[in-house]
């Protein structure tokens, strides 16, 4: 876990947008670490000690409802970071964040992030823009949960995961899919069977393979794409 002298090469896309000055602010305090399956990155209502910039793998932000139990609110991969409450000036979140697909990340203490943001308005602007993109994602999740069919919600989520893992082979358990969808595992089985019968995916134990992405996107009925378009706009603005 040696400190990084610089950020080249780096797989986290948010960090890749940093100016040279902002890179120099963060790089000395960043460490590359593995992300282990089920590893807690943030615990609900507890002070956030570190923020993580995934390079590979998926982190899930999960809420706990008395009526439906645990349900996923959003996902974070190589496009972003955890610790959004720190960016917004808070020190904790009401939600848990844990690793759902193992990988690796660059980690920075919340203290060092706050210090860097105070020194750089451009860094603060970039990170706040990332918060905005994530908020759009969670808003779309709420809309999809309210209006979408179970199999449509699953289709949207699989597309989001593929975007972040850059692979059509997605290692997921039905237990996690039940948390993501906020349903029983029997509901997951029905949704997977529906997508598989349409030729969109193939499903085996602990592995889902996307076979027809364009058809899967169309099947989401518009619930996938808005947050992704906002992310692309952020990329374009960051490169200009």
MARLUM-360646 format. One record per atom (N, C-alpha, C, CB): residue in one letter; x, y, z. Coordinates in steps of 0.02 Angstrom, whole numbers, plus 50000, padded with zeros to 5 digits. Glycine has a CB too. Layout:
<pts>
aXYZ...
</pts>
This chain:
<pts>
x500424994050000x500005000050000x500445006350000x499535000050061x500935006449958x501375012249955x501005018449928x501985010749911x501215024249954x500925030449928x501105031249855x501175036549968x500665034449818x500785035349746x501165041849734x500125035449708x501695041349696x502065047449679x501685051749629x502755045649650x501275048549589x500865052149541x500245048049525x501255053749475x499835050349480x499215046749464x499225043949393x498615051349473x499815042449367x499865039549300x500215032749305x500265044349253x499905027449281x499215027349254x498715026549310x499135021749202x498105028549298x497565027749347x496935025749309x497455034249389x496575020949336x495975018449303x495345021849326x495915011049313x495375025349383x494775028849406x494675035049362x494845030849481x494095035449330x493975040749281x493915047549313x493355039149241x493635047849373x493575054349407x494265057349420x493195053549472x494725053249444x495405055749457x495755057649392x495815050449495x495575054249338x495905055749274x495735062749248x495725050549221x495185065649274x494975072349253x495345077949290x494235073149263x495735076249340x496065081349381x496575085249341x496395078149441x496625091649357x497175095649330x497825093449362x497055103249342x498385095349333x499035093549361x499105096149432x499605096249317x498865102249444x498905105149511x498505101049562x498655112349511x497905099049543x497485095149589x497745088149598x496765094949563x498045085349546x498365078849554x498915079149606x498645076349487x499305084449604x499855085149652x499615085849723x500285091049633x499005088549730x498715089249797x498525082449826x498105093849796x498265078049784x498005071649809x498515065949808x497425069749768x498925065749757x499345059849744x499775057749804x499795061249687x500105062349841x500535060049895x500175056249951x500885065949925x499525057149956x499145054050010x498695048249987x498735059150045x498705046749923x498315041149897x498685034549903x498125042549823x498315029449919x498595022749922x498165017949881x498665020249995x498485013449845x498105008449808x498005002249851x498475006649741x497375000049857x497224994349900x496744989649862x496914996649967x496704983349882x496194978849855x495524980349886x496394971549865x494994979349849x494314979549875x494064972449881x493834983849828x493924970449943x493734963549958x492974962949960x494044961150024x492704957649933x491984956549932x491694957350002x491824949549905x491154961450007x490784962950069x491164967750116x490644956450106x491724970250094x492104975050135x491684981350147x492774976850101x491634983550210x491274989650227x491704995750212x491064989550301x491455000150170x491805006350155x491525012250195x491765007950080x490885011950209x490555016850253x490015013150292x490255022850213x489955014950356x489415012150397x488915017650413x489705009050462x488285015950409x487755020950420x487835024550486x487075017550417x487805031150482x487805035550541x488445035150582x487225033750585x488975032950550x489635033050582x490105037550541x489925025950588x490565040750576x491025045450542x491395041950485x491525048350593x491425045250428x491785042650370x492525044250378x491495045650304x492925039050382x493645040050392x494035040550327x493925034350434x493805036850276x494165036650212x493675037050154x494595030250207x493915039650098x493535039550036x493905035249986x493425046850008x493525031949942x493815027049896x493645028949824x493555019949912x494155028549782x494085029749710x494195023049675x494595035149684x493655019249662x493745012549632x494095012849564x493075009049625x494535008149553x494835007149487x494535001049454x495605006349493x494284996549494x493954990549470x493494988149525x494474984849450x492954984649507x492484982449557x491894987249565x492834981649623x491434985449609x490824989249620x490694990149694x490224985849586x490534996249714x490304997549782x489554999049780x490695003449814x489174996449828x488454997549831x488295001949891x488084990849836x487865006849880x487595010949933x486915008049950x487545018649913x486825005950013x486235002050031x485885005250091x486434994850048x485225006050085x484815008350139x484445002650171x484325013650115x484185003750231x483814998550266x483125001150284x484194996350330x482624997950255x481924999950266x481564994750308x481565000950198x481164997050355x480784992450397x480294988350356x480424996250452x480044991350302x479524987950263x479804982850214x479114992950225x480374984250183x480644979750132x481334977050149x480674983250066x481644979450204x482314977250221x482844981150183x482394969750208x483414977950172x483974981350137x483814982050063x484624977450147x483954987950036x483854989149965x484404993949940x483154992149951x484654992449881x485184996549852x484915003249828x485524992849795x485285008549844x485105015349824x485505017549763x485225020249881x486135015549760x486555017349703x487185013149701x486735024749707x487535013549645x488165009949638x488715014749617x488095004249587x489325012949637x489915016949624x490455012449596x490165020749688x490745014449540x491295010749510x491845015449490x491055006749450x492175013749436x492765017549415x492595024549391x493125013849361x491945026049384x491745032849362x491755037849419x491065032649331x491785035549482x491675040249536x492055038649600x490965040449552x491725039849656x492045039149721x491505038149775x492475045449737x491735035449832x491305035349891x491435041849930x491455028949935x491105042449987x491235048350029x490905054650004x491955049550035x490345054149969x490025060049941x489795064949996x489435058149898x489625062250054x489435066650109x490015071050132x489165062550168x490625068250128x491215072250145x491295077950096x491845067750145x491195076550032x491235081749981x490735087249995x491115078749911x490145085450021x489625090450034x489675093650102x488955087150028x490215092150139x490345095550202x490095092050263x490055102250200x489855085750255x489625081850312x490165076750331x488945078350296x490045073050384x490555068150404x490275061050407x490845069950471x489635060250389x489335053550392x488735053050346x489135051650463x488525046850333x487965045550288x487455041150325x488195042150223x486815041750308x486325037250339x486315030350307x485635040350333x486755029250258x486755022950221x487415019250229x486615024150147x487385012650219x487985008550217x488255008450146x487835001350241x488915007850140x489225006850075x489715001050082x489595013350049x489634996050040x490084990250044x490234987649974x489774984750087x490774983649970x490994980949907x490554975149886x491734978649911x490274975749825x489844970349800x490194966249746x489204973349771x490654969249709x491084965649663x491804967549679x490904967249587x492214962649695x492894963949717x493304967249663x493234957449739x493814971049683x494234974549635x494794978149672x493834979549593x494904984349653x495424988449685x495214995749685x496114987549650x495534999749727x495365006749732x495965010749757x494765007849778x495925017149745x496385021849777x496025024949836x496635027449727x496335024749894x496015027049956x496365033249982x496015021450009x495975037750010x496215044150037x495835045550101x496125050049985x496175048050152x495815049550214x495335055350202x496305051150271x494775055250237x494295060850232x494625067350253x493675059450276x495065067050302x495415073050325x495835076050269x495865071250385x496195071850233x496615074450178x496195077050121x497085068950153x495615073850108x495175076350055x494905083250073x494595071450043x494695084150134x494435090750155x494975096050148x494185090450229x495575094450167x496125099250163x496255101150090x496755096250194x496265096150046x496395097549975x495835101749945x496465090949936x495205100449963x494655104249936x494685111549958x493995101149957x494915112750019x494975119650042x495505123550003x495155119650117x495995119949978x496545123149941x496375124049867x497175119149948x495875120549841x495755120549770x495025120949752x496065114449738x494785126749730x494085127249706x493945122749646x493935134549688x494445121649603x494335117449545x494225110149565x494925117949496x494585107849616x494475101149641x493785100549672x495015099249693x493595105549711x492935105449742x492375105349689x492855111549788x492455109249637x491955109349584x491885102549550x492135114749532x492455099449535x492445092949502x492095087649545x493155090649485x492255087649610x491955082649654x491215083949666x492335082449720x491025090349670x490315091949677x489925090049615x490235099449691x490235090649557x489905088549496x489795081049497x490315090549435x490265077249525x490175070049532x489595068449578x490815066849559x489515072449631x488935071549676x488285072449637x488975076549735x488275077449593x487675078749553x487505072749510x487775085049510x488005069949477x487885064149433x487605058249474x488535062149398x487895057249533x487655051749575x486935052949598x488105050849637x486765059149614x486085060749635x485585059349578x486035068149657x485785060649516x485355059149459x485255051549454x485645061949393x485805047849465x485745040549463x485245038049516x486435037249475x485295040549577x484855038249630x484125040349617x485085040849699x484045046249588x483365048449570x483055043849518x483375055649544x483455041949469x483215037249418x483065030449447x483735036549362x483455028449497x483315022149531x482635022349565x483875020549582x482495027949598x481845028649632x481275028349581x481825035349671x481365031649525x480845031549473x480755024549445x481015036449416x481305021149432x481265014349405x480935009649455x481975011749387x481095010449519x480795006149570x480035007249576x481115007349637x479835013449563x479115015049569x478715013049508x479035022549581x479025013549449x478635012749387x478835006749345x478705018749346x479425004149355x479674998949310x479484991849331x480414999449304x479424987549282x479344980449296x479984977749328x479174976449232x479924972549366x480504969649400x481054967949351x480304963449440x480884964849295x481384962949246x481694969149212x481084958349193x481314974549205x481584980749178x482084983849226x481024985749162x481924983649289x482394986349340x483044982349341x482064986249410x482974975849334x483574971549332x483984973149269x483374964149333x483644974049213x483994975649150x484394982149158x483494976349092x484084987249187x484424993649198x485044992649241x483944998749231x484964988849294x485524988049340x486104984249308x485294984449402x485944979149269x486474975349235x486864979849187x486174969349197x486514984249153x486854988949108x487324993649147x486334993049068x487094995949204x487505000349245x488124996849270x487095002949304x488054990549288x488634986749311x489124985549254x488404980049342x488864983749195x489314982649138x489704989049122x488904980349077x489374994849126x489725001149114x490335001849159x489255007049125x490274999649221x490805000749270x491324995249271x490495001349338x491134989249251x491614983749250x491924982649182x491274977449273x491614985549129x491854984749061x491924977449040x492534988249053x491434973449062x491414966449043x490684964349040x491824962049092x490534959748994x489854957148989x489744951349036x489704955048918x490264949049070x490204943549117x490204946449188x490784938449108x489634946249219x489524949649283x489454944649339x488904954249279x489914944649387x489884939749442x489424942149498x490594938449470x488814939549501x488324941749551x487944935849579x487834946749519x487774936449642x487354931349673x486624933549675x487604929749745x486174928849678x485464930549683x485324934149749x485024924349678x485724932849800x485634936249864x485744943849855x486134933549917x486274945649819x486384952749809x485864955749763x487084953949780x485674952149711x485164954649665x484504955949703x485044949749608x484364951849752x483754952949793x483814959549831x483644947149841x484404961149857x484514967549892x484444973249843x485204967749926x484734972549784x484714977749734x483994979349714x485114975849674x483594974249705x482914975149681x482414976149738x482704969249640x482614974549800x482154975149855x481594970049853x481864981949856x481764963849832x481264958549826x481544952049855x481064957449751x481134947049859x481354940449880x481754937149824x480744935949900x482144932049842x482554928649792x482134925349739x483004923549826x481524923349757x481084920349707x480914925349652x480444917749740x480854931749671x480724936949621x481314937849575x480564943449655x481924937249603x482534937649562x482534932149510x483164937249607x482374926149531x482374920449485x481884921549427x482184913949522x481304924449442x480814925749390x481074931049342x480144928049422x481384936449368x481644941849326x482214939349281x481884947749368x482654935349310x483214932549270x482944928049215x483694928649316x482444924049232x482154919449182x481824923449126x481654914749215x481514928949143x481184933149092x481704935949043x480804938949125x482244938749070x482764941649026x483104936248985x483284945449068x483184930449015x483514924948979x483064922348923x483704919249028x482414921848936x481954919348885x481914923948825x481254918448915x482054930448836x482054935348782x482714935448743x481904942248809x483214931648767x483854931448734x484314937148752x483764931248661x484154940848805x484564946648824x485184944548864x484144951548866x485114939348904x485654937148948x485674929548950x485564940049019x486214926948978x486234920049001x486404920249075x486744915548960x486114915849113x486194916049185x486404909249212x485544918249219x486954909149248x487194903249282x487294905049356x487854900349250x487464900249396x487584901649466x488154906549474x487724895049504x488014912349506x488504917449521x488794920949459x489064914449560x488474920049400x488734923349340x488164924849292x489264918949306x488144931149270x487664933349219x488064936049160x487174938749247x487894933849100x488234936049040x487744939948997x488544930049000x487914946148979x487494950248936x487604948148864x487634957848946x487074946148830x487114943748761x486904948948710x486694937548753x486434953248728x486154958148681x486044964748716x485494955548649x486574968748719x486534975148755x486034979948724x487224978348758x486024980948657x485534985648629x484814983848647x485604985948553x484654977548644x483974975348661x483844976348736x483874967948642x484344975348776x484274976348849x484144983748864x484904973848886x484504988148830x484394995348839x483684997348820x484904999448798x483454994848763x482774996448740x482254993848789x482654993548671x482394988148818x481914984948864x481824989048928x482154977948881x482304993048947x482244997049009x481715002449003x482925000249026x481475003848943x480935008648932x481115015548958x480305006148967x481745017548947x481955024348964x482235025149034x481385028848955x482215020049076x482475020749144x483235020749145x482215015149189x483545018149093x484275018549085x484445023849033x484575011549064x484935028049049x485175032748999x485245039949023x484735032548941x484805042249067x484825049249089x485445050749129x484205050949129x485575046749180x486175047749220x486805046649179x486185043049281x486775041949132x487355040549090x487495046349043x487245034049050x486965049549018x487055055448975x487365061249015x486385057648945x487165061949078x487445067149120x488185065749134x487065067549187x488355059349142x489055057549152x489465059349090x489125050149168x489205057849031x489565059448969x489655067048962x489195056648908x489155070848984x489205078148982x489755080549029x488535081449000x489805077249086x490335078949133x491015077449103x490245075149199x491075071749070x491705069949038x491905075148986x491655062949005x491425077148945x491565082048893x491775088748923x490955082948848x491435090848976x491605097149008x492295096849041x491075098949059x492455091149071x493095090449105x493685090449057x493105084149145x493565088248995x494095087948946x494175094348907x493985082148899x493685098848912x493715105048873x494145110348908x493005107748863
</pts>
